């Protein structure tokens, strides 16, 4: 790979890429009003990369300057997919270098380490407060995505402006059936197996997403597998084809797991919905006093 070095105010800026690209983009970088202040210069170069759609890999004093818009777009795409299937080589390098992740022999090994789950990657690496933020271009990205030292700010994203129909869509996207009835109840159900469906109702008379999430959390925490097993055993004698005891125990475990997963998934998707549509929603964060005990269900 070809490279060109530029000395501006005592700082070495290196462009890597094909000769044609770096020759064309060298002039663009040279026209920037760089001062030698690394924090300010990095942001100027980052904005320049976005504005001019530069294709060179650009290093400032030996360390990469990351594009803002391209990284944000690629990250959000992974968030929505919740897998690492769409992980590009560029994003792989961002995670192992900018986010100080564990390098692997190849990109596939990185996917495998996190079981191809983007949520696992966030929870195991990107939620850590020690992520390096001394470089202003990286810090700007971390702040926008709420990762690293900004990860805890996700708890204060205001999800209450999400309309009921959108919440219903999010719930259905999490694998549950949702029905809004005329009695101001949100009826939720999930098929556990071919014969068993678990359901519950949520009061939505005074609609508030935070309250609904608290109700979800209460239902999940209050579900008792032993009580469920005993109840089904009592009803078992009246059934023509009763389930076996092992089937009942398995169903209880599946229901409990599904409820816990449901809470985490709905909360994550609600927060992502607000982040992806900031112009639509009131993005004022909730205060600490209003924090909704939602972290218990994550």
Secondary structure, 3 states (H helix, E strand, C coil): CEEEEEEECCEEEEEEECHHHHHHHHHHHHCCCCCCCHHHHHHHHHHHHHHHCCCCEEEECCEECCCHHHHHHHHHHHHHHCECCCCCHHHHHHHHHHCCCCCCCCHHHHHHHCCCEHHHHHHHHHCCCCCCCCCHHHHHHHHHHCCHHHHHHHHHCCCCCCCHHHHHHHHHHCCCEEEECCCCEEEEEEECCCCCEEEEEEECCCCCHHHHHHHHHHHHHHCCHHHHHHHHHHHHCCCCCCCCHHHHHHHHHHHHHHHHHHHHHHHHHHHHHHHHCCCCCCCCCCCHHHCCCHHHHC
